[in-house]
Amino acid sequence: MDCLMNGVGVGFSTHWRGTATAPNKEDTETFIIPDSREGWVESLIMLMCAYIDSPKYGKNKFPLFDYSAIRKAGL
């Protein structure tokens, strides 16, 4: 994701063999998204890991995103 946000071409396979499950949206955790590319990447990982049990990151609670740390447009 970080490379894609920089305009870099990234090759990947869409043939995923894992299992996605619906998260418990009542079991949540709030994540304040930092004002950086890395913050956006981390938020995407958290969201994806609410649906899958990642070998690298594990399984997360369903994230509630707080965008208050993101600077206003044009700043």
C-alpha positions as CSV (number, residue, x, y, z in Angstrom):
1,M,0.0,0.0,0.0
2,D,2.8,2.4,0.9
3,C,4.4,1.8,-2.6
4,L,1.0,2.4,-4.3
5,M,0.6,5.7,-2.6
6,N,4.0,6.8,-4.0
7,G,2.9,5.9,-7.6
8,V,5.1,2.8,-7.8
9,G,3.7,-0.1,-9.8
10,V,3.3,-3.2,-7.6
11,G,2.6,-6.7,-9.0
12,F,0.5,-9.1,-6.9
13,S,-1.7,-12.2,-7.3
14,T,-5.4,-12.0,-6.6
15,H,-5.6,-15.7,-5.9
16,W,-5.8,-15.6,-2.1
17,R,-6.3,-18.9,-0.3
18,G,-7.2,-17.5,3.1
19,T,-10.5,-17.1,4.8
20,A,-12.3,-13.8,5.7
21,T,-14.9,-13.7,8.4
22,A,-17.2,-10.9,9.4
23,P,-15.8,-9.0,12.4
24,N,-17.7,-8.4,15.6
25,K,-18.5,-4.7,15.2
26,E,-19.4,-4.4,18.9
27,D,-15.8,-5.4,19.9
28,T,-14.0,-2.3,18.8
29,E,-10.8,-0.3,19.3
30,T,-10.3,3.3,18.4
31,F,-7.3,4.2,16.2
32,I,-6.1,7.7,15.7
33,I,-4.7,7.9,12.2
34,P,-1.4,9.8,12.2
35,D,-0.9,12.4,9.5
36,S,1.5,10.3,7.4
37,R,1.5,7.7,4.7
38,E,2.6,5.2,7.3
39,G,-0.4,6.1,9.4
40,W,-2.8,5.4,6.5
41,V,-1.0,2.1,5.7
42,E,-1.3,1.1,9.4
43,S,-5.0,1.9,9.3
44,L,-5.6,-0.3,6.3
45,I,-3.7,-3.2,8.0
46,M,-5.9,-2.8,11.1
47,L,-9.0,-2.9,9.0
48,M,-8.0,-5.9,6.9
49,C,-6.9,-7.8,10.1
50,A,-10.4,-7.3,11.5
51,Y,-11.6,-9.6,8.7
52,I,-8.6,-12.0,8.5
53,D,-6.2,-13.7,10.8
54,S,-2.9,-12.5,9.4
55,P,0.1,-14.7,10.0
56,K,2.2,-11.5,10.4
57,Y,-0.2,-9.2,12.3
58,G,-2.8,-11.5,13.9
59,K,-6.5,-10.8,14.2
60,N,-7.6,-7.3,15.3
61,K,-10.7,-5.9,16.9
62,F,-12.9,-3.9,14.6
63,P,-11.2,-0.5,14.3
64,L,-13.0,2.8,14.7
65,F,-11.0,5.5,13.0
66,D,-10.4,8.9,14.4
67,Y,-9.3,11.4,11.7
68,S,-8.7,14.3,14.0
69,A,-4.9,14.2,13.7
70,I,-5.1,14.6,9.9
71,R,-4.3,18.2,8.8
72,K,-7.0,20.2,6.9
73,A,-6.8,20.2,3.1
74,G,-4.3,22.7,1.7
75,L,-2.1,22.8,4.8
